[in-house]
Amino acid sequence: MCIIIIKNNKKLIKTETLLASAIKNPHGLGVLWLDKWNVTYHDSEDYMVLKTQRPYIAHFRYATVGAVNRANCHPFNINEDEILFQNGTVYGLGNKKKTDTQHMAEILSDLPRKRWKSVLEMNDSRFVTANLKKKSFQVYNKADWFVKNKIMYSKRNVLGKTLIGVYGTLKKGYSNYHAHLSRAMYIGSGQTVDKYPMIVSGIPYLLNKPGVGHNVDIDLFLVDNETELPSIDSLEGHPNWYERKRVEVMTDKGNVFMPQVYFNDTVKDTGVYEQTFTQDTYDDWDTRSFNGGWDYVSEQCQCSNPEPVLDYGDVYCDICYGDLTHNKDFYEVEMDEIKRIEQDNHFNL
């Protein structure tokens, strides 16, 4: 999976884009800083180091080949001066300990520089090589990249996201969650940093009166701007009934976010305030029929309505790219490409 971001300017990337990159690719972050031409390595959750005007090439890793550790974070050395980033999988390379990217870097180290492009572009992965001595870099398979605000992304699935906080029927597992948020990225739960008055009258209303009431319980989601956000805005009657405003929310893990939360100041302030809204949850959406009756269940992701993505013998959730499993025998899968990979004895579904 993974994603590479090339920001060779002073523009700031949206926090939601960096957060989505980290959530989808939680196995490490490597950064080549293009002003100093030095490399640093971080945990994916340290994504805010990229909220800077400094230019960089960053790689968030989702481990498909090789162990999950700092040593397997990109980039990898090709030689003393040059390094390699990769988004995608080169099948047949790597093993349980070593990534396919490191293996590819070793192959390039034995080839003359003029052959690198032809070798790398034999694969549908996206690559970047950088020469730290000459202070230059080269992008491969450019047609498969996406550009927004003059910043290059090796995948588009982190773009166009908004972080929202919900406290009512949209909370995870509640009545409106499945219709509007089951495909969104669930970030976690927490409480508003400031106190707010929440009135529960059948459904809850949050008044924009900071300092009054309680630290309200909130669920955080990253939603798609083109599909999920308009649907939720319609449900909430934004901006004429409820209205989105940014507030500080601290998660149960101690992280502070600035989601957009729906307030409604048109209702009467009864003076009776609640900290949380509760409702019976609906857990019967944990599986989804796919490809003529194939039942998939979530293994690594928390998405209740995953759409399986078949990737050379691996099955991923198309929402968060967590691993999925199925309840059918592998050899019943009628996909020639997956059968070929199985015969290579490299990946098992």
Helices and strands as residue ranges (DSSP letters): E 3-7, H 15-24, E 29-33, E 38-42, G 44-50, E 56-60, G 70-72, E 76-77, E 82-87, H 100-109, G 113-115, H 116-120, E 126-131, E 136-140, G 142-144, E 146-148, E 151-153, E 161-166, H 177-180, E 185-192, E 198-200, E 204-206, E 217-224, H 228-236, E 243-246, E 249-251, E 256-257, E 260-263, E 287-290, E 294-298, E 308-311, E 314-317, E 324-326, G 330-332, H 336-343
